[in-house]
């Protein structure tokens, strides 16, 4: 039995992941998230309210100020500024990667914006500490943070000369993602299930983007002869 070529395997994986995303989107459209008075349905409400009650017990003036700063790490504008700074800084050496990062982030924003309009799930009205316009499902900040910082961590781990630095980079990215999601619940602008959905959809989109890159043959810059540990042929 012949083995499938690597490119074919990648395309098949891409088809599976895209199909899973379509099913996820259909679930968002079909499941009755908004309930009477804008409250989520019973199955989700019980879990959400219990978790929110636990998180709200941590509230204090000092932590609130910190969470307002942390939550901005997942906002679209600060991340867009970071991308704009990274593009000229990495243009000469990592042009393809930094452009891919920009595209991944922009499309991710479009995806969660569209899903918010489709699901139309109201935000919680239980003692919010900040104002947040629009719908709540999925959490845009959580998805932005997952997609952007995970992608940055993956690219860094791939191209770092010292591989031992990969673990601190991954841990830092994971910490930012987790704290951004926590801040959205703490500030009272999202249900925990909104944040979880942002993570799941963000993971799906990042997987799709990486598979598209592999399918298109974007494997990074070639290693010049003589620099990969073997001698160049005369």
C-alpha positions in Angstrom: 0.0 0.0 0.0 1.5 3.3 -1.1 2.0 6.1 1.4 0.3 9.4 0.6 2.6 12.2 -0.3 3.2 14.8 2.5 1.3 17.5 0.5 -1.7 15.2 0.0 -1.8 14.4 3.8 -1.7 18.1 4.6 -4.6 18.8 2.3 -6.7 16.0 3.7 -6.0 17.2 7.2 -7.0 20.7 6.1 -10.3 19.3 4.7 -11.0 17.6 8.0 -10.2 20.7 10.1 -12.3 22.9 7.9 -15.2 20.5 8.1 -15.0 20.5 11.8 -15.1 24.3 11.7 -18.2 24.3 9.5 -19.9 21.9 12.0 -18.8 24.2 14.9 -20.3 27.2 13.1 -23.5 25.4 12.4 -23.7 24.6 16.1 -23.4 28.3 16.9 -26.2 29.1 14.5 -28.6 26.3 15.4 -28.2 26.0 19.2 -30.5 28.4 21.1 -27.8 30.3 23.0 -29.9 33.4 23.9 -32.7 32.6 26.3 -35.5 34.6 27.8 -34.4 38.1 28.8 -31.0 37.6 27.1 -29.9 34.9 29.7 -28.1 31.8 28.3 -30.0 28.5 28.3 -30.1 26.4 31.5 -27.3 24.0 30.7 -24.8 26.7 30.0 -26.2 29.2 32.6 -25.6 27.1 35.6 -21.9 26.5 34.8 -21.4 30.1 33.8 -22.9 31.6 36.9 -21.0 29.3 39.2 -17.7 30.2 37.6 -18.5 33.9 37.6 -19.5 33.8 41.3 -16.0 32.3 42.1 -14.2 34.8 39.9 -16.1 37.8 41.3 -15.0 36.9 44.8 -11.5 37.9 43.8 -12.5 41.4 42.9 -10.5 44.2 44.5 -9.6 47.8 43.4 -5.9 46.8 42.8 -6.8 43.6 40.8 -9.4 45.5 38.8 -6.8 48.0 37.6 -4.4 45.2 36.7 -7.2 43.3 34.8 -8.0 46.4 32.8 -4.4 46.5 31.6 -4.3 42.8 31.0 -7.5 42.7 29.0 -6.0 45.1 26.5 -3.5 42.5 25.5 -6.3 40.8 23.6 -7.8 43.9 22.1 -7.6 44.3 18.3 -6.0 47.7 18.3 -3.0 47.0 20.5 -2.3 43.7 18.7 -2.6 45.5 15.3 0.0 48.1 16.5 2.3 45.2 17.5 1.9 43.7 14.0 2.6 47.0 12.4 5.8 47.3 14.4 6.9 43.7 13.7 6.4 44.1 9.9 9.3 46.6 9.2 11.4 45.0 12.0 11.3 41.6 10.5 10.8 42.5 6.8 14.3 41.6 5.6 14.7 38.3 7.4 11.2 36.9 8.0 9.0 38.6 5.5 6.7 35.6 4.7 6.3 34.8 8.4 5.4 38.3 9.6 2.9 38.8 6.7 1.4 35.4 7.5 1.0 36.5 11.1 -0.8 39.7 10.0 -3.1 37.8 7.7 -3.9 35.2 10.4 -4.7 37.9 12.9 -6.9 39.9 10.5 -8.9 36.9 9.3 -9.3 35.8 12.9 -10.9 39.2 13.8 -13.2 38.9 10.8 -14.3 35.4 11.9 -15.2 36.3 15.5 -16.9 39.5 14.3 -19.1 37.5 11.9 -19.9 34.8 14.5 -21.0 37.5 17.0 -23.5 38.8 14.5 -24.7 35.2 13.7 -25.0 34.0 17.4 -26.2 37.4 18.8 -25.6 36.3 22.3 -26.0 39.2 24.8 -23.2 40.0 27.2 -23.8 39.3 30.9 -25.5 42.1 32.9 -24.2 41.0 36.2 -22.1 43.8 37.8 -19.8 44.6 34.8 -16.8 46.8 35.7 -16.3 48.2 32.2 -18.4 49.0 29.2 -18.2 46.6 26.2 -20.3 47.2 23.1 -21.8 44.5 20.8 -22.5 40.8 21.4 -20.6 38.5 23.7 -20.2 35.1 21.9 -17.5 34.3 21.2 -15.1 36.4 23.1 -13.1 38.5 20.6 -10.4 39.3 23.1 -9.9 35.6 24.0 -9.8 34.6 20.3 -7.4 37.4 19.4 -5.0 36.5 22.2 -5.1 32.8 21.4 -4.5 33.3 17.7 -1.9 36.0 17.9 0.3 35.0 20.8 0.1 31.3 19.9 1.2 32.1 16.4 4.0 34.3 17.6 5.2 31.5 20.0 5.1 28.9 17.2 7.1 31.1 14.9 9.6 31.9 17.6 10.1 28.3 18.6 10.6 27.4 14.9 13.3 30.0 14.2 15.0 30.5 17.6 18.7 29.6 17.4 18.6 28.5 21.0 15.9 25.9 21.2 16.0 26.0 25.0 14.3 29.4 24.9 11.3 27.9 23.3 9.7 26.7 26.6 9.8 30.2 28.2 8.3 31.7 25.1 5.4 29.1 25.0 4.8 29.6 28.8 4.7 33.4 28.3 2.2 33.1 25.4 0.1 30.7 27.4 0.1 33.0 30.4 -1.1 36.0 28.3 -3.8 33.9 26.7 -5.1 32.5 30.0 -5.0 35.9 31.8 -6.7 37.7 28.9 -9.6 35.2 29.1 -9.7 35.5 32.9 -9.8 39.3 32.7 -12.9 39.2 30.4 -14.8 37.2 33.0 -13.4 39.2 35.9 -14.5 42.5 34.4 -18.0 41.1 33.8 -18.1 41.5 30.0 -18.2 37.8 29.1 -19.6 34.5 30.3 -16.9 31.9 30.8 -18.4 29.9 27.9 -17.8 33.0 25.7 -14.2 32.8 26.6 -14.0 29.1 26.1 -15.6 29.4 22.6 -13.0 32.1 21.7 -10.2 29.7 22.6 -11.8 26.8 20.7 -12.6 28.8 17.6 -9.1 30.5 17.7 -7.4 27.1 17.9 -9.5 25.9 14.9 -8.6 29.0 12.8 -4.9 28.8 13.7 -4.8 25.1 12.8 -6.5 25.9 9.4 -4.1 28.7 8.7 -1.0 26.6 9.5 -2.3 23.7 7.3 -3.0 26.2 4.5 0.6 27.4 4.8 2.0 23.8 4.7 -0.3 23.0 1.7 1.0 26.0 -0.1 4.6 25.0 0.6 5.3 27.9 2.9 7.9 26.0 5.0 10.1 28.9 5.7 13.4 30.0 4.2 15.7 27.4 2.8 18.9 26.6 4.6 22.0 27.6 2.6 24.4 24.9 1.6 27.0 24.2 4.3 24.9 25.6 7.2 22.8 22.5 8.0 25.7 20.5 9.4 26.7 18.9 6.1 29.3 20.0 3.6 28.2 21.5 0.4 28.8 19.5 -2.7 31.4 20.9 -5.1 
